[in-house]
Amino acid sequence: MKSLAVFSVAFLILGLALLSNQKRPRLREFGIETGILKPGKLNAITDVSGVLVGQVTIIEGQDIRTGVTVVLPHGGNVYQNKVPGAVYVANGYGKLMGTTQVEELGNIETPIVLTNTLSVPTAADAVIDYILGLEGNETVGSVNAVVGETNDGHLNDIRGRHVKKGHVIEAIEKAASGPVEEGNVGAGTGTTCYSYKGGIGTASRKLPEELGGYTVGVLVQTNHGGVLRINGLPVGVKLGRYSFQRYVEGDTDGSCMMVVATDAPLESRNLKRLAKRALLGIARTGGYYSNGSGDYAVAFSTNEGLRIPARTRETTRKIEVLRNERLSPLLLAAAEAAEEAILNSIFKAEAMEGWDGHKVDALPLDKIRELLDQRITQ
């Protein structure tokens, strides 16, 4: 009990410090740690060496609240040096372009783009332009653009299709390593999560050297419903906002897109297993893959030994991959990183007013602090 009391005092001190800071904190900055594995240095998908993230946020007038988020597996010509990849679908009410070729061939050859539902074709067209324009791709005649989405139509004039090809190209060209902006940015600008403001979130896990020392990073675009839970605490119930409240009212549907990166030597089969476990992050935070939800995870490995050259005279290839028996720590890492990425997306997101006067509140961090402190002292 003494240790709990000490933690409680520290938690309250941290809370007071955060109250004096206008910037909304990430989950760990708030004083909450999830899971048992340690995060990477940045606690972001960019902890996986070589991964780049670029975002363009589009906020105009009262009605436009949307954007683009892109993830590049590496900084070179992805088409000429493809990476092993996989897709797993928890619930398929979505428009994830490029899945069949990834499923068939087990690789990814373009940046992965996230945007809103009605902008998927525009984003794919932009990706094709980008790939065809790269040096070395002068004879390329087929491009499998991977583009995912969630529907931001509650806060955004989605029918206006305000995402243009230039926005997508800009996001790709500004993609960088380092910290990743979260909350109301990029493809998460107009999204809603657990009846609060959602957005872009990211997190990572770094395995101990004894377990391989590999890194798993996850980036999410949250726009789904459910009964919010934080470290097992039924926050949604206690705050009175959750799916099927009053039986049918409230936002019960929505979607969540995930991008999962690792430097572990995994081929498409085990990358698909990794993607499947990342989607557990939705369940851990209170989601349930509702009927109208498009819940997808796209996974890839940056391991250079597994790169797939577009041009080669070799008829066979010799590679080293991780044995199935060594996969479990990575599966846990994916689930933990996805859980924390989702929570980061709503912790960082600010309240927003948008299309047709719709308003979405930010997660009330002062009330979250009270609820968690009550649990500590009980």
matplotlib code that plots the C-alpha trace (Angstrom):
import matplotlib.pyplot as plt

x = [0.0, 2.9, 4.2, 0.7, 0.5, 3.9, 2.8, -0.5, 1.4, 3.8, 0.8, -0.9, 2.3, 2.7, -1.0, -0.5, 2.5, 0.5, -2.4, 0.1, 1.1, -1.4, 0.1, -1.8, 0.4, 1.1, 0.0, 3.3, 3.8, 0.5, 1.9, 0.3, 2.4, 0.8, 2.2, 5.4, 7.8, 9.8, 9.2, 11.9, 13.7, 10.9, 8.1, 7.0, 6.9, 10.1, 12.0, 12.1, 15.3, 14.6, 10.9, 9.7, 6.4, 5.0, 1.7, -0.3, -3.2, -6.0, -8.1, -10.0, -13.0, -15.7, -16.2, -12.9, -11.1, -9.1, -5.6, -3.0, -0.5, 2.1, 4.5, 7.6, 9.3, 12.6, 14.0, 15.0, 13.0, 10.5, 9.3, 12.8, 13.5, 10.2, 9.7, 7.9, 4.4, 1.0, -2.5, -4.9, -8.6, -10.5, -13.6, -13.7, -16.1, -13.5, -11.7, -8.1, -6.6, -3.9, -4.6, -5.0, -1.5, 0.0, -1.8, -0.8, 2.9, 3.7, 5.4, 4.8, 6.2, 4.9, 4.5, 1.5, -1.0, -3.8, -6.6, -10.4, -12.8, -13.7, -10.1, -8.7, -8.7, -7.1, -4.4, -3.7, -3.4, -0.9, 1.1, 1.2, 2.5, 5.1, 6.4, 6.4, 8.4, 11.2, 14.6, 14.9, 11.2, 11.1, 9.8, 7.4, 4.0, 2.2, 2.1, 0.2, -0.6, -1.5, -4.0, -6.2, -8.8, -11.3, -14.5, -14.1, -17.5, -18.8, -16.3, -15.2, -17.1, -16.1, -18.2, -16.2, -13.1, -10.7, -7.6, -5.8, -2.9, -0.6, -1.3, -0.3, 2.9, 3.7, 3.3, 5.5, 8.2, 8.3, 8.4, 11.1, 12.5, 12.3, 9.2, 5.8, 3.1, -0.1, -3.7, -5.5, -3.0, -2.8, -5.3, -6.5, -7.5, -11.3, -11.6, -13.5, -12.6, -14.7, -17.0, -14.1, -11.7, -9.5, -6.5, -3.1, -1.2, 2.0, 4.1, 6.8, 8.3, 12.0, 12.6, 15.5, 18.6, 17.9, 14.6, 16.3, 16.6, 14.0, 11.8, 8.1, 6.4, 2.8, 1.0, -2.8, -5.6, -8.4, -12.0, -13.8, -16.3, -16.6, -16.3, -13.0, -10.7, -7.4, -5.2, -8.4, -10.3, -13.8, -13.3, -16.1, -18.7, -17.6, -17.6, -21.0, -19.9, -19.9, -21.4, -25.1, -25.6, -29.4, -29.4, -29.1, -27.8, -24.2, -21.5, -21.1, -19.4, -16.2, -12.8, -9.2, -6.3, -2.9, 0.5, 2.9, 6.7, 9.5, 13.1, 12.8, 13.4, 9.8, 8.3, 4.7, 3.3, 4.5, 4.0, 0.3, 0.4, 2.1, -0.7, -3.3, -1.9, -1.6, -5.4, -5.7, -4.9, -8.4, -9.9, -7.5, -8.8, -12.5, -13.3, -15.0, -14.8, -18.4, -20.4, -19.7, -16.0, -13.1, -10.3, -7.1, -3.5, -0.7, 2.6, 6.0, 9.6, 12.5, 15.1, 17.6, 18.2, 14.6, 14.4, 13.0, 14.7, 12.4, 15.2, 17.3, 18.7, 18.6, 16.1, 16.2, 17.0, 18.5, 17.2, 17.2, 13.9, 12.9, 11.7, 8.0, 9.2, 10.9, 7.8, 5.8, 7.7, 7.1, 3.4, 3.2, 5.1, 2.6, -0.4, 1.2, 2.4, -1.0, -2.8, -0.6, -0.7, -4.5, -4.4, -1.8, -4.1, -6.9, -4.7, -3.1, -6.2, -7.9, -11.6, -12.7, -15.7, -16.3, -18.7, -22.3, -21.5, -20.6, -18.4, -16.3, -14.9, -11.4, -10.9, -11.2, -7.8, -8.7, -11.5, -9.2, -6.7, -9.4, -10.6, -7.1, -6.3, -9.4, -8.4, -4.9, -6.2, -8.9]
y = [0.0, 2.3, 2.0, 2.8, 5.9, 7.1, 6.5, 8.4, 11.4, 11.3, 11.0, 14.0, 16.1, 15.1, 16.0, 19.5, 20.1, 19.0, 21.3, 24.3, 23.1, 23.8, 21.1, 17.8, 15.0, 11.5, 8.6, 8.1, 11.9, 11.7, 9.1, 5.9, 3.0, 0.1, -3.4, -5.0, -4.3, -1.1, 1.4, 2.5, 5.9, 7.9, 5.5, 5.8, 3.8, 5.8, 3.8, 1.1, 2.0, 3.6, 4.2, 7.7, 9.5, 12.5, 14.4, 17.2, 18.7, 20.4, 22.8, 25.5, 27.6, 25.9, 22.7, 21.2, 19.0, 16.3, 15.4, 12.8, 10.6, 8.5, 5.9, 5.0, 1.7, 3.2, 6.4, 4.8, 3.8, 1.4, 0.1, -1.0, -2.3, -3.7, -4.9, -8.0, -7.1, -8.3, -7.2, -8.5, -7.6, -7.6, -6.2, -5.3, -2.4, -0.2, 0.8, -0.4, -0.3, -2.6, -5.5, -8.3, -7.9, -7.7, -10.9, -12.6, -11.6, -10.8, -7.5, -3.7, -1.5, 2.0, 4.4, 3.5, 6.3, 7.1, 9.6, 9.9, 7.5, 9.4, 10.5, 7.0, 7.2, 10.6, 9.4, 6.3, 8.4, 10.6, 7.6, 6.3, 9.7, 9.6, 6.1, 6.7, 9.9, 8.3, 7.8, 4.2, 3.7, 4.9, 1.6, 0.8, -0.2, -1.4, 0.1, -1.3, 1.7, 0.9, 3.4, 3.1, 5.3, 6.1, 8.2, 11.7, 12.9, 13.9, 16.8, 17.2, 18.0, 14.7, 15.0, 18.0, 15.7, 18.4, 16.1, 16.8, 14.9, 17.7, 17.1, 13.5, 14.2, 16.9, 14.4, 11.9, 14.4, 15.8, 12.3, 12.1, 10.1, 11.4, 12.3, 11.9, 14.5, 13.0, 13.9, 16.3, 16.0, 14.4, 11.7, 12.0, 15.6, 15.0, 11.6, 10.5, 7.7, 6.3, 9.3, 11.7, 13.3, 10.7, 11.2, 9.9, 8.0, 6.0, 3.9, 1.2, -1.6, -2.6, -6.3, -7.1, -8.5, -11.9, -11.9, -10.7, -7.0, -6.3, -3.2, -3.1, 0.3, 1.0, 4.1, 4.3, 6.5, 6.1, 6.7, 3.8, 3.3, 1.0, 1.3, 3.0, 1.2, 2.5, -0.1, -2.1, 0.8, 1.1, 4.8, 5.0, 3.7, 5.9, 9.0, 8.0, 7.8, 4.4, 2.4, 1.5, 3.9, 4.3, 1.2, 2.8, 6.3, 7.4, 6.6, 2.8, 2.4, 3.7, 2.5, 2.1, 1.9, 0.5, 0.5, -1.9, -1.9, -4.1, -4.7, -8.4, -10.8, -11.7, -12.8, -12.1, -15.1, -14.1, -10.4, -11.2, -12.8, -9.7, -7.5, -9.7, -9.2, -5.4, -5.3, -6.6, -3.1, -2.1, -4.8, -3.8, -0.2, -1.2, -1.6, -4.6, -4.4, -3.2, -4.0, -0.6, -0.5, -0.9, -2.3, -3.1, -3.6, -3.3, -4.7, -4.7, -5.6, -3.2, -5.9, -5.3, -9.0, -9.4, -6.6, -7.7, -6.1, -5.3, -6.2, -9.3, -12.1, -14.6, -17.4, -18.2, -16.2, -17.3, -15.5, -15.9, -15.5, -15.8, -19.2, -19.4, -20.3, -17.0, -14.9, -14.6, -11.6, -9.7, -10.6, -9.2, -6.1, -5.5, -5.7, -3.4, -0.8, -0.7, -0.3, 2.6, 4.2, 4.3, 5.9, 8.4, 9.4, 10.4, 11.8, 14.2, 15.1, 18.4, 19.3, 20.3, 21.9, 21.3, 20.5, 21.5, 22.8, 19.3, 19.3, 16.6, 16.9, 16.0, 13.3, 15.0, 14.4, 15.9, 13.3, 10.5, 11.6, 11.5, 8.0, 6.5, 8.1, 6.7, 3.2, 3.6, 4.7, 2.1]
z = [0.0, 0.7, -2.9, -4.2, -2.0, -3.3, -6.9, -6.2, -4.9, -7.9, -10.2, -8.7, -8.9, -12.5, -13.1, -11.7, -13.9, -17.0, -16.1, -16.4, -19.8, -22.6, -24.8, -24.4, -23.3, -24.7, -22.6, -20.8, -20.4, -18.5, -16.2, -17.6, -18.8, -20.6, -21.2, -20.0, -22.9, -23.1, -25.9, -28.3, -28.0, -29.6, -28.8, -32.4, -35.7, -36.7, -34.0, -36.7, -38.6, -42.1, -41.6, -42.6, -41.9, -43.6, -43.0, -44.5, -42.5, -44.3, -42.2, -44.1, -43.0, -41.0, -43.0, -44.1, -41.6, -43.3, -44.5, -45.5, -43.6, -45.4, -44.1, -46.2, -45.5, -46.4, -48.0, -51.3, -54.4, -52.8, -56.1, -57.1, -53.6, -52.4, -48.8, -47.5, -46.5, -45.4, -44.6, -42.0, -41.8, -38.6, -40.2, -43.8, -44.1, -45.7, -48.9, -48.5, -52.0, -53.1, -50.7, -53.3, -54.8, -51.3, -50.4, -53.6, -53.8, -50.2, -50.8, -50.8, -53.5, -52.7, -49.7, -47.6, -47.6, -45.2, -45.9, -45.9, -47.5, -50.6, -51.3, -51.8, -55.6, -55.6, -53.2, -55.3, -58.5, -56.7, -55.5, -59.1, -60.3, -57.6, -58.4, -62.2, -61.8, -59.7, -61.4, -62.4, -63.0, -66.6, -67.9, -65.0, -66.4, -63.2, -59.7, -56.7, -54.6, -51.0, -49.7, -46.6, -45.1, -42.4, -42.8, -41.4, -42.6, -39.2, -38.9, -42.6, -45.8, -47.1, -50.3, -51.3, -51.7, -50.7, -50.6, -53.9, -55.5, -54.5, -50.8, -51.2, -53.0, -50.4, -47.6, -49.3, -50.1, -46.5, -44.9, -42.3, -39.4, -35.9, -33.7, -35.3, -34.7, -33.2, -32.6, -35.0, -37.9, -41.3, -41.9, -38.3, -38.6, -38.7, -37.0, -33.9, -31.5, -28.6, -28.9, -28.3, -30.8, -32.4, -34.7, -35.5, -32.8, -32.7, -30.3, -30.4, -28.5, -28.4, -27.4, -25.0, -26.7, -25.3, -27.3, -30.5, -29.9, -32.7, -32.8, -33.6, -34.4, -35.0, -36.4, -36.2, -37.7, -35.1, -36.0, -34.2, -31.4, -28.4, -24.7, -23.9, -21.5, -20.2, -18.5, -17.9, -16.3, -18.0, -18.7, -21.2, -18.8, -15.9, -18.2, -19.6, -23.3, -25.0, -27.8, -27.6, -24.7, -24.5, -26.7, -30.1, -29.7, -30.2, -32.6, -32.6, -35.9, -37.4, -38.5, -37.5, -39.8, -38.6, -40.1, -38.4, -39.1, -37.8, -38.5, -37.6, -40.5, -41.2, -44.5, -45.5, -43.6, -40.2, -41.0, -41.4, -38.0, -36.6, -38.2, -36.7, -33.2, -33.7, -34.2, -30.6, -29.6, -30.6, -28.3, -25.5, -25.6, -25.8, -29.5, -30.9, -34.7, -35.3, -38.4, -40.0, -39.0, -41.4, -39.2, -41.1, -40.3, -43.0, -41.8, -43.4, -42.5, -43.2, -42.8, -45.7, -46.1, -47.2, -49.7, -53.1, -56.1, -59.0, -61.5, -61.1, -63.2, -60.3, -60.5, -56.8, -53.6, -50.3, -47.2, -43.4, -41.6, -38.0, -36.8, -35.7, -32.2, -31.9, -32.9, -29.7, -28.2, -31.5, -31.3, -27.8, -28.9, -31.8, -29.5, -26.8, -29.3, -31.1, -27.8, -26.8, -30.2, -30.0, -26.6, -27.8, -30.6, -28.3, -25.5, -28.0, -29.9, -29.1, -29.3, -32.7, -34.4, -38.1, -40.8, -40.3, -36.8, -35.5, -32.4, -30.9, -27.4, -26.4, -23.9, -20.5, -19.0, -15.6, -15.2, -16.4, -13.7, -11.1, -12.1, -12.2, -8.8, -7.3, -8.4, -7.0, -3.5, -3.3]

ax = plt.figure().add_subplot(projection="3d")
ax.plot(x, y, z, "-o")
ax.set_aspect("equal")
plt.show()
